Each structure stands twice: as structure tokens, then as C-alpha cells.
Amino acid sequence: MVCALLLQPSAGAQIVTATIPVGTYPVAVAVNPVTNKIYVAISSGTVTVIDGATNTVCNTCTVAAGTTPYAVAVNPATNKIYVANQNSNDVTVIDGTTNAATTVAAGSFPHAVAANPVTNKIYVANYGSGTVTVIDGATNATTTVMASSASWAVAVNPVTNKIYVANYSSNDVTVIDGVTNATTTVAVGMLPEAVAVNQVTNRTYVANAGSNSVTVIGGGKASASILLSSSPNPSGQNQSVTFTATVSSAGGAPSGSVSFQDGATMLAMVNLTGGVATFSTSALTLGTHSITAVYSGDVNFNAGTSPAVIQKVLIATTTALAPSPNPSIFNQSVTLTATITAASGTPNAGTVNFMDGSTLLSSAPVSAGVATTTTATLAAGSHPLSAVYSGDGDHLPREHLSLCGAERERLQLYRLRFRCDVQPPASNGGHHRHAPYT
């Protein structure tokens, strides 16, 4: 058998530029415009590869397929080729770089195949089982979606991420949501045999062989994912908080605007840039705020609302740490006192972690703004002690670091001079050396 290639040298003129011999009974052809390779399914069980630059068959590139290949599709984004094999109930996946082939199981009598280059999902219409096999192009894992009776043809709209399956015996089209694999059914003419999508107008055309008609399906808008985050959370009163809304879709890049809502109150409306809208405010009142991002939608994508972010605005706190005695003697008991003060009220809940560098010494509850602990386990030397307040339902967490060693002179700012020094025991004429006072 031969393949004929056409070239259009001028408007309205079509001429045959080459006739290329291929295998016996070629039944399907697909083109990879990126690599300029053409893939021809041969019913005897192979795929012929044509070099589009030279119009020659690559004699070393013929790929073995399954039994009775009937349809072929190319994903130019991944350079993978997918061949539906009717009588072996599988799909041959060809690596366009190496021509290595992998077999993926499909449903009964796979009759058509289409690829979504945006999501890297491949859809195989199985005539015998009335199902669609969805292949994950990254892993070749499969999912089965129920269609209807005698699924004959399939087409993909990568803009809306919708898949249209013409069901020959039930006179309808199954529309698959590419995100959820949920389906809806649209009645069409008798014996729908072919389906095609116009991505620009979002319309789908179904050729009905039994009623000599074409059904036009007006496509709906695609869904978009709306995610909202905030930083910092929790925040302090009068502290600036930034909210970031990200709107995305496998079917393209959404445009439009996002309204940031505090319950029913609109805080701001911001246009999307690259699918992202941000808003900062320091005007949130003390308490808990349920913030959502409401997407306006556009000509291709439906409006939607993000899950709520619970933003807590708490009272700011400061923590002061006082070790006593300081300096101390090895094995001497040292009391650490953390005092937490707040812009309003006195913290009476939460805990303080007393740290020696990155080592937790102990935890103590806060009562009337104070937490204390006692330790006699400090080794000889200087210790960078800190007190880390957990916060509570009303107050922000806070850390105080007691600088020691070479930094101890900075602590002159405090009335109590923190040295955090532990003096080692030593003998001098049978007497122990005493720690100095400051």
C-alpha cells in the first residue's frame, strides 16, 4: 500500500508531492508537528514511521503493535504515540525518540484514541465494552470510565479539559470532565460515528451516519481550581497579613479577578496576573476571620470560591527570661523565670519551653503571665538559654533568647546581668573555688 502526501503551493491549489509505500492495509495516520514524524497504523500489526523532512519510511523504525491496530494518536508535548489495537484489547505506547514500545491494557475492542497534551492524559474509546480507558501519560496507569453502548469515536478539548465520546448504538455522546472523570450524556442523531472539537468556539460536532446530520454541542466553561493561603497565620493586631489566591486549570490559564472576602465583607478585588492575585492588610480586628477568594470567571472558565482560610488575629506578646542565680556553680539548682506580657490583658494559658540552645530543658504552664522551671543539670560553661512561649487562644507565641558567652555584655540593657555561666568545681588547697558575683 502507499501513502500520498499533499502540498499546497498557492491558495486553492493542491498537488501530490510524494507517494510513499508502507505496509499492507494502512488504516490510521497521525502527525507529530514537533518532530515532523508521521505514524501510520498498519492492520497487520505494525506502525510505519515516516520522516516528514524527506518523505521516506524509516526502515529500521517499524514498530510492532498489537493485533489489528485501528487508531493512532500523538502527544507532541511528550513525543509519545498511542495505537489502539482492536483485537488484542490494548494500546501500544511508542517512545518517539527511541521507538521503544510498551503495551497498556484497554477495554474490549478499542476503536479510537485521543490525547490531551495539556494534562498528558490519553482517552481510548472501547467499542465492545462501552467504556473509556484513561491512560496517565506519565505512568501508563489506567482508569476506566463508563460511557454508553458501542463507544465509537473520541475527541478532546484541551482548553476546557472536556472529552467527548460518540456512542454508536445508544445515539448519544458521553462528556467526561477531565479533572474528575465525572460524565454527562448528550442526546445526538442516529448512529454517531465521528466527533470533532473546535477549541476556539468551544463547540463540538458529531457526525450522525444514521440520520444524515451533524449535531452541534455548545460547550460549557471549564472548571478552575482556586486556592488561598495567608502569611503569617496567626498574626498580631495591626500586623500586615498577605493573602495569596492561585487560580489554575488543566485546560489553560484563567483570567479575570479575585475578590477577597472576610465572611460577607469584601476586603479587596484584585486582577489575576499569571493566575495569581495577592492582597495585604493590617486592618483585621482581633479574633478569628473566615477569609475566602471568590474568582470572577472568564469566557472559558467558571466562577468559583476557594476553601476558607481561618485567619487568627491575636494579641502581641513579649517574653523576658531571667535565670537565677547567674552565674551558678556546677550541680547548683538554677531557676529560670519567663515573664510574658501582652499589649492588653495578662496571658494565663499556654506553655513555655525552656531551651538550652536546641535542647529542651523542660516545659512549664503559664499562670498570671509567668512560667518557671528549675534545673541542676547545666554543664560547666556558658549556655544560650531561651524561653519559647506557645501562645494561647488570644495571644501570639513569642521567643526570648538570653545571649551568653561573648555576647553577654549586650545584656547590660537589663537590670539583671545575664551571664548564664556555670563555674566548674576546682580544688585550691583543698577548697572549692567560688563563682564570682557581678
MOQUI-V311605 format. One line per field, one symbol per residue. psi: psi as a letter, one per 20 degrees, with the letter a starting at -180 (. if undefined). burial: # if it has 24 or more other C-alpha atoms within 12 Angstrom, else .. A space follows every 50 residues. Layout:
psi->???
burial->???
This chain:
psi->rqpppqpnhrpippqphqoopaapmpiqqqpoigilqpppppiikrpppp ohhikqpohjjpppbbpmphqqqpnhhilqppppogijlrppopoigijq qqppqaapmphqqqqoigilqppopoghikrppopohhijqqqpppdbpm ohqqqpoigilqppopoghjlrppppoigijqqqpppaapmpiqqqpohg ikqpppoohhjlrppppoqrqqqqpoqprqprorrrpjqpppppppprqi jaoqabrppppncjppgqppqpokjppqpqqjjprpappopqoophrahi qqqrprqqpopporpqrqpqpoqprorrqpjqppppppppqqhprppkra rpppqncjppgrqqqppkjqpqqpqkjprpaqpnqqpopiraiiqqqqpp poqacijhhhjihqgpoohkpopqqqqnkiqqpqqqq.
burial->..#................#.##..#######....############## ##..####..################.###################..#. #####################################..#.######### #############################.#.#.#############.#. .#######......###.###################.#.########## ############....#.####..#######..#.#.###########.# ######.#######################.#.#########...##### ######....######..#######..#..############.####### ####...#........#######...............
